[in-house]
């Protein structure tokens, strides 16, 4: 019997060849939003990894919407050209059927920060910081910059920027667009009562707090071609009292499905600094399974999933359609190959690499990374 992890998955109009995705992971290596040679080698390797779906890192829909000076953007012609170079090269070497997506977002009050290996804290006066915006004028943490509460013009401009970035993604040739609506960034900031204290139509009730996320969703859906899949990363819980819970995630997923979204990726936490408590292996799976069961939308999840048999068990019997790996992929760039080997599945590897599986050198013992 074929492992479920290596069976195809229909994500709206797109069919992924297996249930493994590479989660978006910021590399902080862009130049004014433009993908660099670092991205070129990274995404080419992603394409050869054995994962059926590759989602590129959080990509700012405006220059000010980037997390850091090093983050990818999709707000200029130069950004678009640089990213097309990367995608075209990755497709040229990718395993058959591999699908490529991009996560678009706006960092909101978490923008204007240092790259993560310099601490990820807010930029200082000498670090070329920029003005940040959010649902309300509340800082992400103590000693962080205070964002400006967005006015009606800024809200409209930002919604339009999401749509424009989606159009650029379509021109580049991506298969999938994913809206980042989790991890404490702008869309999540409007959704969560922790960060949204507005008293106008954009805040207050759960319906009003969903107004901005759904306006972004509608704008992107309106411009995306029908052959592309559309999804969102959403939060399963804020891990705080009087905050978002999995029931809110179910409502959000149902609203997105009604708008012809094809999937959601259920993550959690980080609406405030330190807002994700210590978590166990596959900690997002229960909430993801509940979202799938109650909304009927295709569901992916991530979070400390690193071993092949564990991943197989999640998609085979725990009510989730697709798993995403992150740190495990950085640690083992051929994670998908090794997962297939452990589960008894034969992958169509590039001919240049087939010598590692054809027994050309009897007695050669290959050292495999340990999970």
C-alpha positions as CSV (number, residue, x, y, z in Angstrom):
1,X,0.0,0.0,0.0
2,X,1.3,3.4,-1.0
3,X,2.0,5.8,1.9
4,X,-0.7,8.4,2.2
5,X,2.0,11.0,2.5
6,X,3.0,10.3,-1.1
7,X,-0.4,10.4,-2.6
8,X,-1.6,13.3,-4.8
9,X,-3.6,16.2,-3.2
10,X,-6.0,18.4,-5.1
11,X,-5.7,22.0,-3.8
12,X,-8.4,23.6,-5.9
13,X,-7.3,23.7,-9.5
14,X,-3.7,22.6,-8.6
15,X,-2.7,19.0,-7.9
16,X,0.3,18.5,-5.7
17,X,2.1,15.2,-6.3
18,X,2.3,14.4,-2.5
19,X,1.2,15.7,0.9
20,X,4.6,17.3,1.8
21,X,4.9,21.1,1.7
22,X,7.9,23.3,2.6
23,X,6.7,26.0,4.9
24,X,7.6,29.6,4.2
25,X,10.8,30.5,6.1
26,X,12.1,34.1,6.0
27,X,15.7,34.2,4.8
28,X,16.4,38.0,5.4
29,X,18.6,38.0,2.3
30,X,16.8,40.2,-0.2
31,X,18.0,43.5,-1.5
32,X,15.2,46.2,-1.3
33,X,12.8,43.3,-1.6
34,X,14.6,41.7,-4.6
35,X,15.5,38.0,-4.4
36,X,19.2,37.4,-4.3
37,X,21.6,34.6,-5.3
38,X,20.9,33.1,-1.8
39,X,17.2,32.6,-2.9
40,X,18.3,31.2,-6.2
41,X,20.2,28.3,-4.7
42,X,17.7,27.8,-1.9
43,X,14.6,27.6,-4.0
44,X,16.3,25.4,-6.6
45,X,17.2,23.0,-3.7
46,X,13.6,23.2,-2.5
47,X,12.4,22.1,-5.9
48,X,14.6,19.0,-5.8
49,X,13.7,18.2,-2.1
50,X,10.9,15.8,-2.8
51,X,8.3,18.1,-1.3
52,X,5.2,18.3,-3.6
53,X,4.5,21.9,-2.6
54,X,7.0,24.7,-2.0
55,X,5.8,28.0,-0.4
56,X,8.3,30.8,-0.5
57,X,8.8,33.1,2.4
58,X,6.6,35.9,3.7
59,X,6.8,38.6,1.0
60,X,5.9,42.2,1.6
61,X,3.1,43.7,-0.5
62,X,4.6,47.1,0.2
63,X,8.1,48.3,1.0
64,X,7.0,49.3,4.5
65,X,5.2,46.0,4.9
66,X,8.4,44.1,5.1
67,X,9.6,42.7,8.4
68,X,13.2,43.8,7.9
69,X,15.5,45.4,5.4
70,X,16.4,41.9,4.2
71,X,12.8,40.6,3.5
72,X,11.4,39.7,0.1
73,X,8.9,42.1,-1.4
74,X,6.6,42.1,-4.4
75,X,5.8,45.8,-4.7
76,X,8.1,46.8,-7.7
77,X,9.0,45.7,-11.2
78,X,12.5,45.0,-9.9
79,X,11.1,42.6,-7.3
80,X,9.0,40.8,-9.9
81,X,11.9,40.4,-12.3
82,X,14.3,39.1,-9.6
83,X,11.7,36.6,-8.3
84,X,10.9,35.3,-11.8
85,X,14.6,34.5,-12.3
86,X,14.5,32.4,-9.1
87,X,11.3,30.6,-9.9
88,X,12.3,29.8,-13.5
89,X,15.6,28.3,-12.4
90,X,13.8,26.3,-9.7
91,X,11.3,24.9,-12.1
92,X,14.1,23.8,-14.4
93,X,15.5,21.4,-11.9
94,X,12.4,20.5,-9.8
95,X,11.1,17.0,-9.4
96,X,8.1,16.3,-11.7
97,X,4.9,17.9,-10.6
98,X,6.3,20.1,-7.9
99,X,4.1,23.2,-7.2
100,X,5.4,26.5,-6.2
101,X,3.6,29.1,-4.1
102,X,4.3,32.4,-2.5
103,X,3.1,33.8,0.8
104,X,2.2,37.5,0.6
105,X,1.7,39.6,3.6
106,X,2.2,42.9,5.6
107,X,4.2,42.9,8.8
108,X,2.1,45.7,10.4
109,X,3.5,46.5,13.9
110,X,6.1,43.8,13.5
111,X,7.8,45.7,10.6
112,X,11.0,47.8,10.8
113,X,13.0,45.2,12.7
114,X,16.4,43.7,12.6
115,X,17.1,40.5,10.7
116,X,16.7,37.5,13.1
117,X,20.4,36.8,13.5
118,X,20.7,40.4,14.9
119,X,18.0,39.8,17.4
120,X,14.8,40.6,15.5
121,X,14.1,43.6,17.7
122,X,13.0,47.0,16.5
123,X,15.3,49.1,14.4
124,X,17.0,52.0,16.2
125,X,17.3,55.6,14.9
126,X,20.6,54.8,13.2
127,X,19.3,51.6,11.5
128,X,17.1,53.3,8.8
129,X,13.8,52.5,10.5
130,X,10.4,53.3,9.0
131,X,7.0,54.2,10.2
132,X,4.8,51.2,11.1
133,X,1.1,50.8,10.9
134,X,-1.5,48.5,12.5
135,X,-5.1,48.2,13.4
136,X,-4.5,50.1,16.6
137,X,-1.7,52.2,18.1
138,X,-0.5,49.4,20.3
139,X,3.2,48.2,20.3
140,X,4.0,44.5,19.8
141,X,6.0,44.5,23.0
142,X,7.5,46.8,25.6
143,X,10.2,49.1,24.2
144,X,9.0,48.5,20.7
145,X,7.9,51.3,18.3
146,X,4.2,52.3,18.6
147,X,2.5,51.9,15.2
148,X,0.1,54.4,13.8
149,X,-3.6,53.2,13.7
150,X,-4.5,53.0,10.0
151,X,-6.9,55.4,8.6
152,X,-9.4,54.7,5.8
153,X,-7.0,55.7,3.1
154,X,-4.2,53.4,4.4
155,X,-6.6,50.5,4.8
156,X,-7.8,50.9,1.2
157,X,-4.2,51.3,-0.1
158,X,-3.1,48.2,1.7
159,X,-5.9,46.1,0.4
160,X,-5.1,47.2,-3.1
161,X,-1.4,46.4,-2.5
162,X,-2.3,42.8,-1.7
163,X,-4.2,42.6,-4.9
164,X,-1.3,44.1,-6.9
165,X,1.2,41.7,-5.3
166,X,-1.1,38.7,-6.3
167,X,-1.2,40.0,-9.9
168,X,2.6,40.1,-9.9
169,X,2.8,36.5,-8.5
170,X,0.5,35.4,-11.3
171,X,2.7,37.0,-14.0
172,X,5.8,35.4,-12.5
173,X,4.2,32.0,-12.9
174,X,3.5,30.8,-9.4
175,X,0.9,28.0,-8.9
176,X,-0.3,29.2,-5.5
177,X,-0.8,32.4,-3.6
178,X,-1.1,32.3,0.2
179,X,-2.1,35.3,2.3
180,X,-0.3,35.5,5.6
181,X,-3.0,36.0,8.2
182,X,-1.2,34.7,11.3
183,X,1.9,35.1,13.5
184,X,1.0,38.6,14.6
185,X,1.3,40.3,11.3
186,X,-1.1,42.9,10.0
187,X,-4.0,40.7,8.9
188,X,-3.8,38.8,12.2
189,X,-3.6,42.2,14.0
190,X,-7.0,43.2,12.7
191,X,-8.5,39.8,13.5
192,X,-7.3,39.5,17.0
193,X,-8.9,41.4,19.9
194,X,-5.5,41.6,21.5
195,X,-4.2,44.0,18.9
196,X,-7.4,45.5,17.5
197,X,-9.1,48.0,19.9
198,X,-10.9,50.0,17.1
199,X,-14.4,51.3,17.6
200,X,-15.2,51.8,14.0
201,X,-16.4,49.3,11.4
202,X,-12.9,47.6,11.4
203,X,-13.0,46.6,15.0
204,X,-15.0,45.6,18.0
205,X,-17.2,42.6,17.2
206,X,-15.8,39.4,15.8
207,X,-17.5,40.2,12.5
208,X,-15.9,43.7,12.4
209,X,-12.5,42.4,13.2
210,X,-12.8,40.0,10.3
211,X,-13.7,42.8,7.9
212,X,-10.1,43.7,7.0
213,X,-9.0,40.0,6.6
214,X,-11.9,39.3,4.4
215,X,-11.5,42.5,2.4
216,X,-7.9,41.4,1.6
217,X,-9.2,37.9,0.7
218,X,-11.8,39.4,-1.7
219,X,-9.3,41.7,-3.3
220,X,-6.9,38.9,-4.0
221,X,-9.5,36.4,-5.1
222,X,-10.8,39.0,-7.6
223,X,-7.5,39.3,-9.5
224,X,-6.1,35.7,-9.3
225,X,-6.5,33.6,-12.4
226,X,-8.7,30.5,-12.0
227,X,-5.8,28.1,-12.7
228,X,-4.0,29.2,-9.5
229,X,-4.7,27.9,-6.0
230,X,-5.4,30.4,-3.3
231,X,-5.0,29.9,0.5
232,X,-4.2,31.6,3.7
233,X,-2.2,30.9,6.8
234,X,-4.4,31.5,9.8
235,X,-4.1,31.2,13.5
236,X,-5.6,28.3,15.4
237,X,-5.2,30.1,18.8
238,X,-3.6,33.2,20.3
239,X,-2.8,31.2,23.5
240,X,-4.2,34.1,25.5
241,X,-7.4,34.8,27.5
242,X,-10.0,36.9,25.7
243,X,-8.2,36.3,22.4
244,X,-8.7,34.2,19.2
245,X,-9.4,30.5,19.7
246,X,-9.9,27.5,17.3
247,X,-13.6,28.4,17.1
248,X,-12.6,31.7,15.5
249,X,-10.3,29.8,13.1
250,X,-13.3,27.6,12.0
251,X,-15.4,30.7,11.3
252,X,-12.5,32.3,9.3
253,X,-11.9,29.2,7.3
254,X,-15.6,28.9,6.5
255,X,-15.7,32.5,5.3
256,X,-12.6,31.9,3.1
257,X,-14.1,28.7,1.6
258,X,-17.2,30.7,0.8
259,X,-14.9,33.1,-1.1
260,X,-13.5,30.2,-3.2
261,X,-10.3,29.8,-1.2
262,X,-8.8,26.4,-1.8
263,X,-7.0,25.8,1.6
264,X,-5.9,27.1,4.9
265,X,-2.6,26.4,6.7
266,X,-3.4,26.4,10.5
267,X,-0.6,27.8,12.7
268,X,-0.8,29.6,16.0
269,X,0.5,32.3,18.4
270,X,2.8,35.3,18.3
271,X,0.2,38.0,18.5
272,X,2.5,39.4,21.2
273,X,6.2,38.9,21.8
274,X,6.6,35.5,23.5
275,X,3.0,34.7,22.6
276,X,3.6,31.0,21.8
277,X,4.2,28.8,24.8
278,X,6.5,25.8,24.7
279,X,4.9,23.4,22.4
280,X,5.2,19.6,21.7
281,X,5.7,17.7,18.5
282,X,3.0,18.5,15.9
283,X,1.3,20.9,18.3
284,X,-0.9,22.5,15.7
285,X,-2.5,19.3,14.5
286,X,-5.5,19.1,16.8
287,X,-6.7,22.6,15.9
288,X,-6.0,22.0,12.3
289,X,-8.0,18.8,12.3
290,X,-10.9,20.7,14.0
291,X,-10.8,23.4,11.3
292,X,-10.9,20.8,8.5
293,X,-13.7,18.8,10.1
294,X,-16.0,21.8,10.7
295,X,-15.2,23.9,7.6
296,X,-14.6,21.2,4.9
297,X,-11.7,23.2,3.4
298,X,-8.4,21.5,2.6
299,X,-6.1,22.0,5.6
300,X,-2.3,22.0,5.9
301,X,-0.5,22.4,9.2
302,X,3.1,22.8,10.5
303,X,4.9,22.9,13.8
304,X,7.7,20.5,14.9
305,X,6.9,17.9,12.3
306,X,10.3,16.4,11.4
307,X,10.0,12.6,11.0
308,X,8.6,10.6,8.1
309,X,6.5,8.1,10.0
310,X,5.1,11.0,12.2
311,X,4.1,12.9,9.0
312,X,2.5,9.8,7.6
313,X,0.4,9.2,10.7
314,X,-0.8,12.9,10.7
315,X,-2.1,12.8,7.1
316,X,-3.3,9.1,7.3
317,X,-5.2,9.2,10.5
318,X,-5.3,12.6,12.3
319,X,-7.6,14.6,10.0
320,X,-5.1,16.9,8.2
321,X,-4.6,16.9,4.4
322,X,-1.0,18.1,4.2
323,X,1.9,18.7,6.5
324,X,4.6,21.4,6.1
325,X,8.1,21.1,7.3
326,X,10.4,24.0,8.0
327,X,13.6,23.5,10.2
328,X,13.7,19.8,9.3
329,X,14.1,20.9,5.6
330,X,16.9,23.3,6.3
331,X,18.6,20.5,8.3
332,X,18.1,17.9,5.5
333,X,17.6,19.4,2.0
334,X,16.6,16.0,0.7
335,X,14.0,15.4,3.5
336,X,11.4,14.2,1.0
337,X,13.8,11.7,-0.6
338,X,14.6,10.2,2.8
339,X,11.0,10.2,3.9
340,X,10.1,8.2,0.7
341,X,12.9,5.7,1.4
342,X,11.7,5.2,5.0
343,X,8.1,4.7,3.8
344,X,9.0,2.4,0.9
345,X,8.1,4.8,-1.8
346,X,10.1,5.2,-5.1
347,X,10.6,8.8,-6.2
348,X,11.4,9.9,-9.7
349,X,14.8,11.4,-8.9
350,X,17.0,13.5,-11.3
351,X,19.2,11.1,-13.3
352,X,22.3,12.9,-12.0
353,X,21.4,11.6,-8.5
354,X,20.1,8.1,-9.2
355,X,23.4,6.5,-8.5
356,X,22.6,6.8,-4.8
357,X,19.7,4.4,-5.2
358,X,20.8,2.0,-8.0
359,X,23.4,0.0,-6.0
360,X,26.2,0.9,-8.4
361,X,28.7,0.5,-5.5
362,X,27.8,-2.6,-3.4
363,X,28.9,-2.3,0.2
364,X,28.7,1.5,0.2
365,X,26.9,2.7,3.3
366,X,25.2,6.1,2.9
367,X,24.9,8.1,6.1
368,X,21.4,9.4,6.6
369,X,20.6,12.3,8.9
370,X,18.8,11.3,12.1
371,X,15.4,12.7,12.8
